[in-house]
Amino acid sequence: MPEGDTVHLTGKRLHAALAGHELLRSELRHPRLVEHDLAGLTVAGVAPVGKHLFTRFDDGRSLHSHLRMDGSWHLYRPGMRWRRVAHEARAVLETADRVAVGFALHDLELLPTADEHALVGHLGPDLLDESWSDAHADEALRRMTARGEHELGLVLLEQRVMAGLGNLYRNDICFLLGLTPWVPIRDVPDLPGVIALSRKLLSSNKDRPEQTTTGSLAAGEAHWVFERPGRPCRRCGTRIRTADQGEPPYTRVTYWCPCCQRGPAPRPARRSSGARRGAPGRPPPGTTRTH
């Protein structure tokens, strides 16, 4: 599932392309929405909330979309060839000079703008909220503290605590904290620091498609442990381990350094006599980036 910074950048690009412009054509290819024609409406703006996107119109309605695992919004000039096959398109919004196409959008809903809270009111503070304040941080801390018995790696993914983090950031945040993802929240020594670090990492990448937690954008150097199973830790050289965390269907591939990160962790899987020594762990699901 895309990280919050990916959704933020998607919203920023859609807003720049569509806001203030009249729709000349609209197609909502969803069974509940096929009869709705938005042509003639003006786009008031596009706003991300956590991993949700709201495209708002001047008639007081919003089009809600969520990218899930494989969704994306693309922007084209009229007449340009689409980069994904047409049957995957779920929404088409066309102005005089831009065409926004939403592909593989599993969640698509048209609702009054005033009722957007019905879809996102359960979320914790949005780490990329432009109005972030001490009150947001305090609320995130309250929600996180209430998960005292829960594992750090799972709480970082819980959008009801803080909205915006995905598997990439939660793995590297745990590394930077020096804690394994299985450490209970009650044993994390600096929860305000966890919140501040989460916001810092997301904010540092929110205006570009590339994501880094190390500070380097060079190929193969962007992440500390994420998607690096079996490779040497950048700090100590120990091989990065991988295991699943969480119960289906919310299981996530988890990466950690057994030397740099303290706390509980699964035992290494026992190799059979014929297993290849040093084989890398199971690769994680791919993350669709938005163009």
C-alpha positions in Angstrom: 0.0 0.0 0.0 1.4 3.4 -0.9 2.9 5.5 1.9 1.3 8.8 3.0 3.9 10.8 1.2 3.0 9.2 -2.1 -0.7 10.0 -1.6 0.2 13.6 -0.5 2.2 14.1 -3.7 -0.6 12.6 -5.8 -3.0 15.0 -4.3 -0.7 18.0 -4.8 -0.3 17.1 -8.5 -4.0 16.6 -9.0 -4.8 19.8 -7.3 -2.3 21.8 -9.4 -3.7 20.3 -12.6 -7.5 20.4 -11.9 -8.3 23.0 -9.3 -10.3 25.9 -10.7 -11.0 24.2 -14.0 -14.3 23.0 -15.4 -14.7 19.3 -16.2 -15.5 18.8 -19.9 -15.9 15.0 -19.4 -16.2 12.6 -16.5 -16.5 8.8 -16.3 -17.0 7.0 -13.0 -16.6 3.4 -13.8 -18.0 1.9 -10.6 -21.4 0.1 -10.3 -22.7 2.6 -7.8 -21.5 5.7 -9.7 -21.9 5.0 -13.4 -25.0 7.2 -13.7 -23.3 10.2 -12.2 -22.0 12.7 -14.7 -19.7 15.4 -13.3 -19.2 17.3 -16.6 -19.9 21.0 -16.2 -18.7 21.1 -12.6 -15.6 23.0 -11.5 -13.0 21.3 -9.4 -12.6 23.2 -6.2 -9.5 21.3 -5.1 -8.0 18.0 -4.2 -7.1 17.2 -0.6 -5.2 14.2 0.8 -6.2 12.9 4.3 -3.8 10.2 5.4 -4.0 7.7 2.6 -7.3 9.0 1.3 -7.9 11.5 -1.5 -10.9 13.8 -1.9 -11.5 15.6 -5.2 -13.9 18.4 -4.3 -16.4 20.1 -6.7 -18.2 23.4 -6.7 -21.6 21.8 -6.2 -20.7 20.7 -2.6 -19.7 17.1 -3.4 -16.5 15.2 -3.2 -15.1 12.2 -5.0 -13.3 9.9 -2.5 -10.7 7.5 -3.7 -8.2 5.2 -1.9 -5.2 3.7 -3.8 -5.0 0.4 -1.7 -2.2 -1.8 -3.0 -2.3 -1.2 -6.7 -4.2 2.0 -7.4 -2.8 5.1 -8.9 -3.8 8.4 -10.5 -2.1 9.5 -13.7 -2.2 12.9 -15.4 -2.1 13.2 -19.2 -2.6 15.8 -21.9 -5.7 15.2 -24.1 -4.9 12.6 -26.7 -1.9 11.1 -24.9 -1.7 7.3 -24.7 -2.4 6.0 -21.2 0.4 4.1 -19.5 -2.0 1.5 -18.1 -4.7 -0.6 -19.9 -8.0 1.2 -20.3 -10.1 -1.5 -18.6 -8.3 -0.7 -15.3 -9.5 2.9 -15.3 -12.1 3.6 -12.7 -12.4 7.3 -13.0 -11.7 9.8 -15.8 -11.8 13.6 -15.1 -11.0 15.7 -18.1 -10.5 19.5 -18.4 -9.5 21.6 -21.4 -5.8 20.7 -21.1 -5.5 17.8 -18.6 -6.9 14.3 -18.2 -6.8 12.7 -14.7 -7.2 8.9 -14.8 -7.6 6.8 -11.7 -6.6 3.2 -12.2 -7.5 0.2 -10.0 -9.3 2.4 -7.5 -11.0 -0.2 -5.2 -12.7 2.5 -3.1 -14.6 5.1 -5.0 -17.4 7.1 -3.5 -19.3 10.4 -4.3 -20.6 12.2 -1.2 -21.3 15.6 0.2 -18.0 17.4 1.1 -19.5 18.2 4.5 -19.7 14.4 5.2 -16.1 13.6 4.4 -15.6 12.9 8.1 -17.7 9.8 7.8 -14.9 8.2 5.9 -11.9 9.6 7.7 -13.1 10.6 11.1 -11.8 7.5 12.7 -8.2 8.2 11.6 -5.5 9.4 13.9 -3.7 12.7 13.2 -2.4 13.0 9.7 1.3 13.2 9.9 1.4 15.4 6.8 -1.4 17.7 7.9 -0.2 21.2 7.0 -1.8 22.5 10.2 0.1 20.1 12.4 0.4 21.4 15.9 1.2 20.3 19.4 -2.4 19.3 19.8 -2.0 16.8 16.9 1.2 15.4 18.5 -0.6 15.1 21.9 -3.5 13.2 20.3 -1.2 10.8 18.5 0.6 10.2 21.8 -2.6 9.5 23.6 -3.7 7.0 21.0 -0.3 5.3 20.9 0.0 5.1 24.7 -3.4 3.4 24.8 -1.9 0.5 22.7 0.6 -0.3 25.5 0.4 -4.1 25.0 0.6 -3.9 21.2 3.8 -4.4 19.1 5.5 -1.3 17.9 5.7 -2.4 14.3 1.9 -3.0 14.1 1.0 0.2 15.9 3.1 2.3 13.4 0.9 0.8 10.7 -2.4 1.5 12.5 -4.0 4.5 10.8 -6.3 5.0 13.8 -3.2 6.0 15.8 -1.3 8.1 13.2 -2.3 8.4 9.5 0.2 8.0 6.8 2.8 5.4 7.6 3.2 2.2 5.5 5.6 -0.8 5.6 8.6 1.1 4.2 8.7 3.7 7.0 7.6 1.5 9.9 10.6 -0.9 9.2 13.2 1.8 8.9 11.7 3.8 11.8 12.2 0.8 14.1 15.8 0.5 12.9 16.5 4.2 13.6 14.9 3.7 17.1 17.2 0.8 17.7 14.2 -1.4 18.6 12.7 -4.5 16.9 9.2 -4.2 15.6 8.0 -6.7 18.2 8.8 -4.5 21.2 5.5 -3.6 23.1 4.6 0.0 23.0 4.8 0.1 26.8 8.6 -0.6 26.5 9.3 2.1 24.0 11.3 4.8 26.0 10.4 7.9 23.9 7.0 7.8 22.3 7.0 11.5 21.4 10.3 10.9 19.6 8.6 8.1 17.6 5.9 10.5 16.5 8.4 13.3 15.6 10.6 10.9 13.7 7.6 9.5 11.7 6.6 13.0 10.7 10.1 14.0 9.8 10.7 11.1 7.5 7.4 11.5 5.7 7.8 15.2 5.4 11.3 14.9 3.9 9.9 12.9 1.0 6.5 14.4 0.4 7.4 16.6 -2.6 9.1 13.9 -4.7 8.4 10.4 -5.9 11.7 9.0 -4.6 11.7 7.9 -1.0 14.8 7.8 1.3 15.2 7.2 5.0 19.0 7.2 4.9 19.3 10.6 3.3 20.7 9.2 0.0 18.8 8.8 -3.2 21.5 6.7 -4.9 20.4 3.3 -6.2 20.4 0.7 -3.5 21.2 3.2 -0.7 17.8 4.7 0.1 16.7 2.4 2.9 18.3 1.1 6.1 16.6 -2.4 6.3 13.5 -2.3 4.2 13.7 -4.7 1.3 17.3 -5.7 2.2 16.9 -9.3 3.4 20.2 -11.1 3.8 22.2 -8.1 3.0 24.7 -6.5 5.4 23.4 -3.9 7.9 24.7 -0.5 6.8 25.9 0.2 10.4 27.3 -3.1 11.7 27.5 -5.5 8.7 25.2 -8.1 10.3 22.8 -9.8 7.8 19.4 -8.2 7.8 16.7 -10.7 8.8 13.1 -10.9 7.6 9.9 -12.4 9.1 6.1 -11.9 8.9 4.4 -9.8 11.5 0.7 -9.6 12.2 -2.2 -11.8 11.6 -3.8 -12.4 8.1 -5.0 -10.6 6.2 -2.9 -7.8 7.7 0.4 -9.7 7.8 3.4 -7.5 6.7 6.9 -8.5 5.7 9.2 -7.2 8.4 13.0 -6.4 8.2 15.4 -5.8 11.1 19.1 -6.0 12.1 19.5 -8.5 15.0 22.5 -6.6 16.2 21.5 -2.9 16.0 17.9 -3.4 17.2 17.1 -4.7 20.7 14.0 -6.5 21.8 12.0 -9.6 21.0 12.1 -11.1 17.6 11.2 -14.4 15.9 13.7 -17.2 15.9 15.5 -17.7 12.5 13.7 -20.3 10.4 15.5 -23.7 10.6 17.1 -24.6 7.3 16.8 -28.1 5.9 20.0 -29.9 5.1 19.6 -29.1 1.4 18.7 -25.4 1.9 21.1 -22.9 0.3 23.0 -21.1 2.9 22.6 -17.3 2.9 19.5 -17.3 0.7 17.6 -14.1 0.9 14.2 -13.8 2.6 10.9 -13.7 0.8 10.5 -10.4 -1.1 7.7 -8.1 0.0 4.7 -7.1 -2.2 5.5 -4.4 -4.7 4.5 -0.8 -4.0 2.8 1.1 -6.8 4.2 4.6 -7.2 2.0 7.3 -8.6 3.0 9.1 -11.7 
